[in-house]
């Protein structure tokens, strides 16, 4: 038995070892996937619910508030414009 025989034996043993490790990693990956799949599905449904809630809040609360704020800003600008006209007229009469 020469050195080549021990080399070949080591290659065969390492080949079996790597194969067994690869099979174990595959089995662990499948087990992990089966454990995490319900959690991922639950997370997806929760995200969908949050998206629906945020869309509803945007439609029912944010848009009307933005429209109200725009209206109030327009009223302020109109009042500012009219008060500017009133100040100019008073200044013109007194001066």
N, CA and C atoms as a LAMMPS dump frame, in Angstrom:
ITEM: TIMESTEP
0
ITEM: NUMBER OF ATOMS
285
ITEM: BOX BOUNDS ff ff ff
-5.0000000000000000e+02 5.0000000000000000e+02
-5.0000000000000000e+02 5.0000000000000000e+02
-5.0000000000000000e+02 5.0000000000000000e+02
ITEM: ATOMS id mol type element x y z
1 1 1 N 0.849 -1.172 0
2 1 2 C 0 0 0
3 1 3 C 0.891 1.229 0
4 2 1 N 0.729 1.92 -1.065
5 2 2 C 1.567 3.102 -1.199
6 2 3 C 0.817 4.349 -0.748
7 3 1 N 1.467 5.466 -0.934
8 3 2 C 0.914 6.755 -0.543
9 3 3 C -0.317 7.097 -1.379
10 4 1 N -0.368 6.595 -2.617
11 4 2 C -1.492 6.891 -3.49
12 4 3 C -2.794 6.313 -2.927
13 5 1 N -2.688 5.143 -2.303
14 5 2 C -3.86 4.495 -1.737
15 5 3 C -4.435 5.339 -0.611
16 6 1 N -3.593 5.863 0.257
17 6 2 C -4.057 6.709 1.368
18 6 3 C -4.653 8.013 0.825
19 7 1 N -4.041 8.551 -0.232
20 7 2 C -4.568 9.765 -0.853
21 7 3 C -5.965 9.504 -1.405
22 8 1 N -6.144 8.416 -2.127
23 8 2 C -7.444 8.062 -2.693
24 8 3 C -8.47 7.809 -1.599
25 9 1 N -8.041 7.145 -0.53
26 9 2 C -8.938 6.901 0.601
27 9 3 C -9.373 8.218 1.23
28 10 1 N -8.457 9.157 1.403
29 10 2 C -8.788 10.462 1.981
30 10 3 C -9.757 11.22 1.072
31 11 1 N -9.539 11.141 -0.239
32 11 2 C -10.437 11.823 -1.178
33 11 3 C -11.837 11.226 -1.09
34 12 1 N -11.944 9.912 -0.999
35 12 2 C -13.25 9.259 -0.906
36 12 3 C -13.939 9.636 0.407
37 13 1 N -13.193 9.598 1.503
38 13 2 C -13.773 9.938 2.816
39 13 3 C -14.233 11.395 2.829
40 14 1 N -13.417 12.31 2.309
41 14 2 C -13.805 13.717 2.253
42 14 3 C -15.009 13.916 1.332
43 15 1 N -15.062 13.161 0.239
44 15 2 C -16.221 13.242 -0.66
45 15 3 C -17.502 12.828 0.036
46 16 1 N -17.454 11.727 0.781
47 16 2 C -18.628 11.307 1.557
48 16 3 C -18.982 12.348 2.62
49 17 1 N -17.972 12.885 3.279
50 17 2 C -18.219 13.893 4.318
51 17 3 C -18.875 15.138 3.753
52 18 1 N -18.369 15.62 2.626
53 18 2 C -18.947 16.813 1.997
54 18 3 C -20.375 16.531 1.545
55 19 1 N -20.624 15.344 1.022
56 19 2 C -21.972 14.974 0.597
57 19 3 C -22.925 14.948 1.781
58 20 1 N -22.496 14.362 2.882
59 20 2 C -23.347 14.302 4.081
60 20 3 C -23.612 15.704 4.622
61 21 1 N -22.588 16.55 4.637
62 21 2 C -22.774 17.929 5.109
63 21 3 C -23.741 18.676 4.197
64 22 1 N -23.621 18.498 2.878
65 22 2 C -24.527 19.169 1.941
66 22 3 C -25.959 18.701 2.149
67 23 1 N -26.152 17.413 2.368
68 23 2 C -27.497 16.885 2.617
69 23 3 C -28.053 17.462 3.92
70 24 1 N -27.23 17.538 4.956
71 24 2 C -27.68 18.097 6.239
72 24 3 C -28.054 19.567 6.091
73 25 1 N -27.255 20.325 5.366
74 25 2 C -27.568 21.744 5.157
75 25 3 C -28.878 21.882 4.381
76 26 1 N -29.088 21.024 3.38
77 26 2 C -30.35 21.05 2.635
78 26 3 C -31.535 20.744 3.514
79 27 1 N -31.409 19.73 4.365
80 27 2 C -32.493 19.373 5.28
81 27 3 C -32.771 20.512 6.252
82 28 1 N -31.718 21.124 6.793
83 28 2 C -31.907 22.252 7.703
84 28 3 C -32.567 23.436 6.997
85 29 1 N -32.188 23.676 5.747
86 29 2 C -32.804 24.768 4.992
87 29 3 C -34.284 24.509 4.781
88 30 1 N -34.652 23.281 4.448
89 30 2 C -36.066 22.942 4.255
90 30 3 C -36.835 23.085 5.567
91 31 1 N -36.249 22.625 6.662
92 31 2 C -36.911 22.751 7.959
93 31 3 C -37.085 24.218 8.348
94 32 1 N -36.059 25.013 8.109
95 32 2 C -36.143 26.441 8.416
96 32 3 C -37.21 27.11 7.563
97 33 1 N -37.279 26.762 6.291
98 33 2 C -38.296 27.323 5.401
99 33 3 C -39.693 26.98 5.896
100 34 1 N -39.894 25.732 6.311
101 34 2 C -41.207 25.322 6.808
102 34 3 C -41.586 26.051 8.091
103 35 1 N -40.595 26.346 8.925
104 35 2 C -40.884 27.083 10.161
105 35 3 C -41.16 28.559 9.88
106 36 1 N -40.45 29.138 8.911
107 36 2 C -40.574 30.573 8.653
108 36 3 C -41.721 30.92 7.706
109 37 1 N -42.201 29.974 6.931
110 37 2 C -43.252 30.264 5.96
111 37 3 C -44.504 30.84 6.617
112 38 1 N -45.025 30.286 7.71
113 38 2 C -46.2 30.906 8.34
114 38 3 C -45.919 32.319 8.851
115 39 1 N -44.722 32.524 9.358
116 39 2 C -44.364 33.86 9.846
117 39 3 C -44.32 34.844 8.691
118 40 1 N -43.737 34.433 7.565
119 40 2 C -43.669 35.303 6.397
120 40 3 C -45.059 35.584 5.833
121 41 1 N -45.914 34.573 5.809
122 41 2 C -47.29 34.784 5.337
123 41 3 C -48.034 35.75 6.249
124 42 1 N -47.834 35.606 7.539
125 42 2 C -48.465 36.517 8.493
126 42 3 C -47.947 37.942 8.31
127 43 1 N -46.665 38.065 8.088
128 43 2 C -46.089 39.393 7.868
129 43 3 C -46.64 40.017 6.59
130 44 1 N -46.806 39.22 5.548
131 44 2 C -47.368 39.742 4.297
132 44 3 C -48.794 40.233 4.51
133 45 1 N -49.601 39.448 5.228
134 45 2 C -50.989 39.871 5.46
135 45 3 C -51.034 41.12 6.336
136 46 1 N -50.127 41.22 7.293
137 46 2 C -50.083 42.405 8.136
138 46 3 C -49.704 43.631 7.315
139 47 1 N -48.747 43.475 6.418
140 47 2 C -48.348 44.59 5.558
141 47 3 C -49.51 45.026 4.674
142 48 1 N -50.273 44.075 4.154
143 48 2 C -51.432 44.424 3.333
144 48 3 C -52.475 45.188 4.149
145 49 1 N -52.698 44.74 5.386
146 49 2 C -53.651 45.44 6.247
147 49 3 C -53.192 46.864 6.52
148 50 1 N -51.91 47.024 6.805
149 50 2 C -51.371 48.363 7.078
150 50 3 C -51.497 49.245 5.839
151 51 1 N -51.233 48.685 4.658
152 51 2 C -51.391 49.454 3.421
153 51 3 C -52.838 49.886 3.24
154 52 1 N -53.769 48.989 3.502
155 52 2 C -55.19 49.339 3.373
156 52 3 C -55.586 50.42 4.369
157 53 1 N -55.103 50.298 5.591
158 53 2 C -55.423 51.292 6.616
159 53 3 C -54.836 52.645 6.239
160 54 1 N -53.585 52.656 5.781
161 54 2 C -52.969 53.934 5.425
162 54 3 C -53.66 54.558 4.217
163 55 1 N -54.103 53.748 3.267
164 55 2 C -54.837 54.286 2.119
165 55 3 C -56.16 54.88 2.565
166 56 1 N -56.839 54.215 3.479
167 56 2 C -58.106 54.72 3.99
168 56 3 C -57.904 56.01 4.759
169 57 1 N -56.88 56.049 5.589
170 57 2 C -56.594 57.269 6.349
171 57 3 C -56.257 58.41 5.399
172 58 1 N -55.493 58.097 4.36
173 58 2 C -55.147 59.138 3.396
174 58 3 C -56.399 59.693 2.727
175 59 1 N -57.292 58.796 2.314
176 59 2 C -58.515 59.245 1.646
177 59 3 C -59.452 60 2.583
178 60 1 N -59.624 59.486 3.785
179 60 2 C -60.647 60.016 4.682
180 60 3 C -60.17 61.16 5.567
181 61 1 N -58.877 61.25 5.827
182 61 2 C -58.383 62.257 6.766
183 61 3 C -57.426 63.233 6.088
184 62 1 N -56.399 62.72 5.467
185 62 2 C -55.341 63.58 4.955
186 62 3 C -55.819 64.491 3.829
187 63 1 N -56.522 63.939 2.866
188 63 2 C -56.974 64.761 1.738
189 63 3 C -57.924 65.867 2.173
190 64 1 N -58.95 65.566 2.981
191 64 2 C -59.816 66.667 3.428
192 64 3 C -59.058 67.711 4.25
193 65 1 N -58.112 67.275 5.09
194 65 2 C -57.331 68.244 5.855
195 65 3 C -56.46 69.094 4.948
196 66 1 N -55.888 68.492 3.935
197 66 2 C -55.066 69.255 2.991
198 66 3 C -55.934 70.251 2.232
199 67 1 N -57.132 69.838 1.838
200 67 2 C -58.032 70.758 1.144
201 67 3 C -58.464 71.896 2.067
202 68 1 N -58.736 71.579 3.317
203 68 2 C -59.105 72.611 4.28
204 68 3 C -57.951 73.576 4.504
205 69 1 N -56.738 73.043 4.626
206 69 2 C -55.57 73.906 4.82
207 69 3 C -55.357 74.805 3.612
208 70 1 N -55.559 74.27 2.421
209 70 2 C -55.416 75.087 1.213
210 70 3 C -56.486 76.181 1.184
211 71 1 N -57.706 75.842 1.579
212 71 2 C -58.774 76.836 1.62
213 71 3 C -58.456 77.949 2.617
214 72 1 N -58.013 77.548 3.806
215 72 2 C -57.665 78.53 4.841
216 72 3 C -56.517 79.421 4.358
217 73 1 N -55.528 78.844 3.701
218 73 2 C -54.413 79.627 3.182
219 73 3 C -54.908 80.621 2.122
220 74 1 N -55.838 80.183 1.279
221 74 2 C -56.41 81.086 0.277
222 74 3 C -57.176 82.226 0.917
223 75 1 N -57.937 81.91 1.968
224 75 2 C -58.674 82.958 2.68
225 75 3 C -57.701 83.948 3.316
226 76 1 N -56.611 83.443 3.891
227 76 2 C -55.611 84.333 4.497
228 76 3 C -54.994 85.259 3.448
229 77 1 N -54.668 84.7 2.306
230 77 2 C -54.058 85.517 1.259
231 77 3 C -55.044 86.555 0.743
232 78 1 N -56.31 86.16 0.608
233 78 2 C -57.318 87.123 0.17
234 78 3 C -57.484 88.228 1.204
235 79 1 N -57.514 87.859 2.474
236 79 2 C -57.641 88.861 3.538
237 79 3 C -56.427 89.775 3.547
238 80 1 N -55.26 89.201 3.338
239 80 2 C -54.042 90.013 3.285
240 80 3 C -54.089 90.97 2.096
241 81 1 N -54.571 90.5 0.978
242 81 2 C -54.679 91.335 -0.215
243 81 3 C -55.647 92.483 0.021
244 82 1 N -56.812 92.176 0.601
245 82 2 C -57.797 93.224 0.852
246 82 3 C -57.312 94.199 1.917
247 83 1 N -56.609 93.711 2.929
248 83 2 C -56.091 94.63 3.946
249 83 3 C -55.003 95.52 3.353
250 84 1 N -54.241 94.996 2.387
251 84 2 C -53.243 95.82 1.711
252 84 3 C -53.902 96.918 0.897
253 85 1 N -55.011 96.604 0.222
254 85 2 C -55.747 97.628 -0.52
255 85 3 C -56.296 98.687 0.424
256 86 1 N -56.808 98.257 1.568
257 86 2 C -57.386 99.196 2.527
258 86 3 C -56.307 100.115 3.087
259 87 1 N -55.131 99.596 3.348
260 87 2 C -54.044 100.427 3.877
261 87 3 C -53.584 101.449 2.839
262 88 1 N -53.541 101.057 1.572
263 88 2 C -53.127 101.986 0.511
264 88 3 C -54.139 103.11 0.351
265 89 1 N -55.404 102.769 0.439
266 89 2 C -56.432 103.807 0.277
267 89 3 C -56.371 104.782 1.444
268 90 1 N -56.185 104.264 2.666
269 90 2 C -56.12 105.159 3.824
270 90 3 C -54.887 106.057 3.716
271 91 1 N -53.785 105.499 3.28
272 91 2 C -52.565 106.275 3.124
273 91 3 C -52.721 107.333 2.054
274 92 1 N -53.446 107.029 0.992
275 92 2 C -53.646 107.984 -0.086
276 92 3 C -54.533 109.164 0.337
277 93 1 N -55.533 108.907 1.156
278 93 2 C -56.431 109.962 1.611
279 93 3 C -55.755 110.865 2.627
280 94 1 N -54.999 110.25 3.544
281 94 2 C -54.391 111.028 4.614
282 94 3 C -53.18 111.799 4.102
283 95 1 N -52.507 111.294 3.104
284 95 2 C -51.26 111.892 2.662
285 95 3 C -51.368 112.949 1.713
